[in-house]
Amino acid sequence: MSISWGKRQRFKFNPGGTLNNWAPPMLPAVYAITYKQDPANKPKAHTVLYFGQADDLSQQALRSHNHVLDFWANNGGDESELFVFILAMPDSTRWERASVQEQLVSEYNPDCNRY
């Protein structure tokens, strides 16, 4: 199941699984960390907590996890409730990924991108 985000321009993200079981691949990408606000009534709907980008997800994405996990735990959440979605951007520049990330952050204002 893929998910598309973006209002000005749509981007199709592929599932990476739950955050606590995620093994980030070695590739440049934009990624989203999400949760389900209403899993009983809307099991496919995800709310974004954080949009990030990395030259190499396997090296850089893990640095963002502590920030998101701290926020989630401080708000009563459990790590098993978090999911990851990936927009692979092979051969992209940091600027191109940052542009996608900035667009998505400005359109969705995720809690963990606020600080």
C-alpha positions, 0 to 999 in steps of 0.5 A, spaced: 500 500 500 503 506 497 500 513 500 501 519 496 502 526 500 503 533 497 498 538 495 501 542 490 505 536 487 503 529 489 509 524 491 508 517 492 511 514 498 512 506 499 511 503 505 517 501 510 513 498 515 513 499 523 518 504 525 521 499 531 522 494 525 525 498 520 531 497 517 533 503 512 535 502 505 542 505 503 539 510 498 537 517 497 530 519 499 525 523 503 521 519 508 515 520 513 514 517 520 506 516 521 501 514 526 494 512 525 489 516 529 483 512 528 486 505 527 479 501 528 475 506 523 480 508 518 485 503 518 489 505 512 489 513 514 496 515 516 497 522 520 504 524 519 509 526 525 515 527 521 518 528 514 525 527 513 530 527 507 537 523 507 543 522 502 543 515 505 537 513 509 541 507 512 546 512 515 542 518 516 535 516 518 536 513 524 538 520 527 531 522 527 528 517 530 530 519 537 527 526 536 520 523 534 520 517 539 521 522 545 516 526 542 511 520 541 513 517 548 512 524 551 505 524 548 503 517 551 504 513 544 508 507 544 513 505 539 509 500 535 504 505 533 509 508 528 510 507 521 515 509 515 514 511 508 519 512 503 520 516 497 526 513 494 530 519 490 535 515 486 540 520 483 537 526 487 541 532 490 540 534 497 537 540 494 532 536 490 530 532 496 530 538 501 525 542 496 520 536 497 521 535 504 520 543 505 514 543 501 511 537 505 512 540 511 509 547 509 503 543 507 502 538 513 505 542 518 507 535 522 508 536 529 516 533 529 518 538 524 516 544 528 522 544 532 
